Amino acid sequence: MRLLAINGSERARGSTWMAAQRALAHASERGWDTEGVDLAERRVVRCECGRCNSRTDPCPVDDDVADVVRSMIAADAVVFAAPVHGFGLSSLMQTFIERAGVGHLRFERPLTNTIGAAVVIGRRYGHLDVHAQLMHNLLLNRFIVVGSGFPVTIHSGGEEGILSDTEGLDSLRRTVDRIVDIGTALAESGTVLPRPRDAERRVGRTG
């Protein structure tokens, strides 16, 4: 079983990276394989054609988005980790989920029934707004969304950064535990979950 954590911060080794690394380390301790992707170290460019909703083939932009999408499809679980920027989602993560979703994932929804979770890191405000946006994206792509009972929102404004937020880090740990428990149970049971009958291609839209 494999957990993929995607760090959507423009700082490849900042607080969001630290949170993603803690998630990966805990999954590894539970016996899962892990992979981390730092979008700041990948080439992710904005849409260059403006025809996403009318295209019938995947996005032709030559960057690293398709490669990250392949890693998502190969994983059993995906964690989106993103910082709060200006009370909203970081522009890098926003660009990635738009490009990945409209340019690659909408054709067949290949992430259907993959386990997904969201982690949001910020100094003081805006955590829940960003968390909701990431959760909506997980739902759009038909993930099985799991959590600890509380949104994983981690405050980075303490004297020790995210290490000061012991409650937020505990929620992250418990969320990873649920990911591992559910993923392992599904794998061991041999259950094959049904895929949706419609693919929601949204082709033919204009404007």
N, C-alpha and C positions, 0 to 999 in steps of 0.2 A: 504494500500500500504506500502511496506517495502523497505528501502534502506539498503544495506549491504556495509560497507567499510572495506576493507582488508588492514591492515598496514603491508607492507613487509619489515620493517626495523628490524635489529637485536637488536635495542634499543626499547623496548616496550613503553617507555614514552619519546621519543625524539621529534624532529621537525616533523617527518612524522606522528607520533601519534597526535600531536597537529593539523596538517592540516586535518587529518581524522576526528578528533573530531569536528572541525569547520563545516565540511561537514555534519556530522550527526546532529549537533545541528541545523543547518539551515533547514535541511529536517524536523526535529521534529517540528520546529516553523511553518513550512508549513502544518503540520498535518499528516505527515507520521510516521509510526513506523520505528525504526532504530535498527541496530545491528552492533557492531564493532568487528572485529577479529584481534588480534595481533599475527602474526605468530611467534614472538619471544617467546610467551607463549604457543605455541603448539609444538607438536613433528612432525617435517617435515624432513624426511630423504631422501637421494638420492636414485636413482634406484638401486636395489640390484640384478637384474637378467639380465638386458641388453636385454631382449626379448620383449620390449614394442611394437615394430612394428609388431611382429608376433603373439602376444597373441590374443586370441579371447574372453577372459574374463577380467574383471576389475583387476587392480593391487592388488596383495595379500599382499603387504607390510603393516604391522600392525603399523600404525601411525595415525595422526590426519587429513591427507589430505582428506580422504573420508568424514569425518564429516564436514569439511569446504566446500567441494563440495556440500554436501546436503544443507547447508545454502545458497549457491549461487543459487541453483535450486529453493529454496523456496522464494527467494527475487524477487521483481519486478525490481530492479535496483542494479547494483554492481559498486562500485568505487574501482579501484586499486590505492593505494597510496604507492609510493616507493621512496627511496632515491637514489641519485647518489653515487656510490662507485667506485672509480678508473675509472671514465669516463664512467661507465657502470651500469647495473642493479645490485642491491644487490644480493649476492649469495643466500640468503634465499628466496627472491621473485623469482629468476630464478629457483631454485629447485622446488618451489611450482607450478609455472605455467607449468613446464615440467611434473611433476608428475600428476598434476590434468588433464592436457590436454591429455597426451598420455595414462595415466593409467586409466582414468575414463570418460572423456568427449568425446573422439573421437568416441565412439561406436554409440551413438544416437544424439550427439550434443544437449543435453538437455537445454542448455542456449540460444538456438535459440530464437530471438526476445525479450530477456531480454535487458533492457536498460543498457548501460555500458559507463564508462568514466575513464580517467586516470589522476592522479595527481602526479607530480614529484617534489621532494624537494632536493635541493643541495646548496652547498655554492657558487659556481661560474660557473663551466663548466659542460657540458655533459647532461644538462637537456633534450634537444630536441632529442638526441640519445636514451635516456632511454624512453622518452615519445613515440617515434616511435615504439620501441619494444613492449611496453604495448598495443599500439593501434593495432599493427599487431596481437597480441594475442586475443584481443577483436574481431577483424574481423575474425580470424580463427574460433572462437567459435560462430560466427554468431550473435553477439550482435547487437542491434540497438545503434550505437555510437552517442552520443550527445556531444556538447560543447558550449562554449560561443562565439565562433568565433575565439578564440585564444587558443593555448595549455595551459593547467593549469600547469605552471612551476613556482615554488615558490623558491625564493632565501633566504637562511638562514644565509647569512654572515653579515647582518647588526647588529647594536648595540643591537637591540631587537630580533634578530633571525628572524623567519618568520614574526613576527609582523611588521618588518621594510618594508616588501615588500607589500605595500598596493595594488599595481596593481595586483600582483599575487593572493592575497587573494580575490580581487574583482572578478577576473576571476573564482576563485573557487566558490564563492557565486553565480555568474550568471550561472555557469554550473549546480549547484544543482537546481537552479530555473528552468532551462530547463528540467532537469530530472523529477522534480515534475510536471511541466506543461504538458509535453508529456505523462508521465505515467498516470496522472490523466485523461487527455483527452481520451486516449485509453480505460481506464477502464470505464469511463462514457458513451462512445459511444457504448460499447459492441462489439467493433471490435475484431474479431479473426483473427490474421495475419496467412497466410499460412506458413506451415513448408516446408522445402526443400524435394524433392523427394529422394535425395540420402543422405546417412549418412557419406560418406567418411571414411569408417572403416579402410582402409589401412592395412587390415590383409593380411598375406601371404608374406610380405616383409622380406627379409633377408639381412644380411650384415650391 
